[in-house]
Amino acid sequence: MPLEGSSQQLPAPPAGVQQRRLTHSRGVALQPRHWLRAAPDGSQIAFLMADAAEVIQLWTVSPNGGEPRQITRLSHSIQSAFSWHPDGQAIAFICDNSVMRCDVESGACQRLTRRTEEAPSGDAVVWSPDGTQIAYMREVNGWRQLFTVAAVTA
């Protein structure tokens, strides 16, 4: 059943659908932002949110609710959408104008591409199905081009 609304009433979920609030953040600056992504096994939901220094970091929360857990502690804000490794143990994103790989358990981040003057496109950073490559876009001579990088450096 679709969401329905009118000029006097906002759209609402269909009858029988239960919604549950997962986060209880205060204020505008320290609230969950965009690009929600569920882990491949559904055990956690990742999202972007500013830390106390207003740097956009990666966080997770259980789909059952609870306190959000800050994964990254970066000095630069995350600049893109992100995606989970197929096994759910890492997440890839753009930060400091580079493609980065982050271990979800430890929060350790690894730079996979050199830092450039212009950041890769923030639209998509995508793992290959086998988890060995990360695809991303970068502008070259005014045109977006597709690139891949090995998901782990030596």
MODA-V648045 format. One record per pair of residues at least 24 apart in sequence whose C-alpha atoms are under 10 Angstrom apart, sorted by sequence separation. I is the first residue (numbers start at 0). J is the second residue. If there is no record, write none. Layout:
BEGIN
I;J
I;J
END
This chain:
BEGIN
28;52
29;53
31;55
35;59
37;61
43;67
45;69
47;71
57;81
94;118
95;119
96;120
119;143
120;144
126;150
28;53
29;54
37;62
45;70
93;118
94;119
96;121
99;124
119;144
120;145
29;55
31;57
50;76
93;119
98;124
119;145
28;55
31;58
49;76
92;119
93;120
94;121
119;146
48;76
49;77
93;121
47;76
48;77
92;121
93;122
47;77
71;101
92;122
93;123
47;78
70;101
71;102
92;123
93;124
47;79
70;102
71;103
91;123
92;124
47;80
57;90
70;103
73;106
91;124
92;125
100;133
46;80
47;81
69;103
70;104
71;105
72;106
73;107
90;124
91;125
99;133
46;81
57;92
70;105
71;106
72;107
73;108
90;125
91;126
98;133
112;147
31;67
45;81
70;106
71;107
72;108
90;126
98;134
112;148
45;82
69;106
70;107
71;108
98;135
111;148
112;149
22;60
45;83
56;94
70;108
111;149
21;60
22;61
55;94
79;118
111;150
21;61
22;62
78;118
79;119
80;120
81;121
110;150
111;151
112;152
21;62
23;64
78;119
79;120
80;121
81;122
82;123
83;124
84;125
85;126
89;130
92;133
109;150
110;151
111;152
20;62
21;63
22;64
23;65
24;66
78;120
79;121
80;122
81;123
82;124
83;125
84;126
85;127
86;128
91;133
93;135
109;151
110;152
19;62
20;63
21;64
22;65
23;66
24;67
78;121
79;122
80;123
81;124
82;125
83;126
84;127
85;128
86;129
91;134
92;135
109;152
19;63
20;64
21;65
22;66
23;67
36;80
38;82
39;83
43;87
57;101
59;103
77;121
78;122
79;123
80;124
81;125
82;126
84;128
85;129
86;130
19;64
20;65
21;66
22;67
34;79
35;80
36;81
37;82
38;83
39;84
40;85
42;87
45;90
58;103
79;124
80;125
81;126
84;129
85;130
21;67
33;79
34;80
35;81
36;82
37;83
38;84
39;85
40;86
41;87
57;103
84;130
85;131
33;80
34;81
35;82
36;83
38;85
39;86
40;87
83;130
84;131
34;82
38;86
39;87
58;106
84;132
38;87
39;88
57;106
84;133
37;87
38;88
98;148
100;150
38;89
82;133
99;150
100;151
38;90
98;150
99;151
100;152
45;103
91;150
89;150
84;150
END
